[in-house]
Amino acid sequence: MYKNFLDLYFKPKQAWEELAKEHFTIRDLYLKAVVIFAFIPAVSHFLGFTLFKNMYIAAINEFLKMAEQDKDQPQRTIEYMKSLKQALLDNDLTKELSIMIVTYGFELFKPVVLAIIIMFLSPAFKGIKDPAKSFTVAIFALVPSWAAGAFYVVNSPITMFMLFLGTFYTFYLVFIGAEKILKIPSEESKNFQFIIVVIILYLIISGIIGQIEAGLTYKILLL
């Protein structure tokens, strides 16, 4: 792990400039960072489904009550929530562990999506095209999002708020990394234009991948 790891998040402007002098392989980044931090949202889901399942069940009941009044709510979503509720009530550890594994797999894939977007957009905004540096920016920037995933343990309004903050800070770090590591100039607001396009593409692609993940989870619940 990078020796000044915490400074990347508490003193980002100075620390990311120092990070630019380091050289990481994609393999090392995955083995020393991704496999650890990507596990946080996955295991937090599992802990929430087992130790704090009553909070999840209460939230599902509230959703289903609202869904009865909202005729536009997709039937598939309603069936998904009912299946999840039943798995929680049954304390089905096999399904809960399977969901954790699926979640972990998709979390491991997140840096690939973000790094590819960064790598292919960087030259268009006068930055460098370097796979290792793109993964460096993506992986270190995603840490706050993964850390915020710890709040999946308790399904409450604060969970969504912390996830929003984690995502916001991730994009802020990509913005800093774009200038410090990928050398995207701040002149003519190139760095601002870059991060806006990155955010749009990442959210769109993440939404599509999220639908695939939800579909796999639903199939597990139906087993």
Rosetta blueprint (number, residue, H / E / L):
1 M L
2 Y L
3 K L
4 N L
5 F L
6 L L
7 D H
8 L H
9 Y H
10 F H
11 K L
12 P H
13 K H
14 Q H
15 A H
16 W H
17 E H
18 E H
19 L H
20 A L
21 K L
22 E L
23 H L
24 F L
25 T L
26 I H
27 R H
28 D H
29 L H
30 Y H
31 L H
32 K H
33 A H
34 V H
35 V H
36 I H
37 F H
38 A L
39 F H
40 I H
41 P H
42 A H
43 V H
44 S H
45 H H
46 F H
47 L H
48 G H
49 F H
50 T H
51 L L
52 F L
53 K H
54 N H
55 M H
56 Y H
57 I H
58 A H
59 A H
60 I H
61 N H
62 E H
63 F H
64 L H
65 K H
66 M H
67 A H
68 E H
69 Q H
70 D L
71 K L
72 D L
73 Q L
74 P L
75 Q H
76 R H
77 T H
78 I H
79 E H
80 Y H
81 M H
82 K H
83 S H
84 L H
85 K H
86 Q H
87 A H
88 L H
89 L H
90 D L
91 N L
92 D L
93 L H
94 T H
95 K H
96 E H
97 L H
98 S H
99 I H
100 M H
101 I H
102 V H
103 T H
104 Y H
105 G H
106 F H
107 E H
108 L H
109 F H
110 K H
111 P H
112 V H
113 V H
114 L H
115 A H
116 I H
117 I H
118 I H
119 M H
120 F H
121 L H
122 S H
123 P H
124 A H
125 F H
126 K L
127 G L
128 I L
129 K L
130 D L
131 P H
132 A H
133 K H
134 S H
135 F H
136 T H
137 V H
138 A H
139 I H
140 F H
141 A H
142 L H
143 V H
144 P H
145 S H
146 W H
147 A H
148 A H
149 G H
150 A H
151 F H
152 Y H
153 V H
154 V L
155 N L
156 S L
157 P H
158 I H
159 T H
160 M H
161 F H
162 M H
163 L H
164 F H
165 L H
166 G H
167 T H
168 F H
169 Y H
170 T H
171 F H
172 Y H
173 L H
174 V H
175 F H
176 I H
177 G H
178 A H
179 E H
180 K H
181 I L
182 L L
183 K L
184 I L
185 P L
186 S L
187 E H
188 E H
189 S H
190 K H
191 N H
192 F H
193 Q H
194 F H
195 I H
196 I H
197 V H
198 V H
199 I H
200 I H
201 L H
202 Y H
203 L H
204 I H
205 I H
206 S H
207 G H
208 I H
209 I H
210 G H
211 Q H
212 I H
213 E H
214 A H
215 G H
216 L H
217 T H
218 Y H
219 K H
220 I H
221 L H
222 L H
223 L L
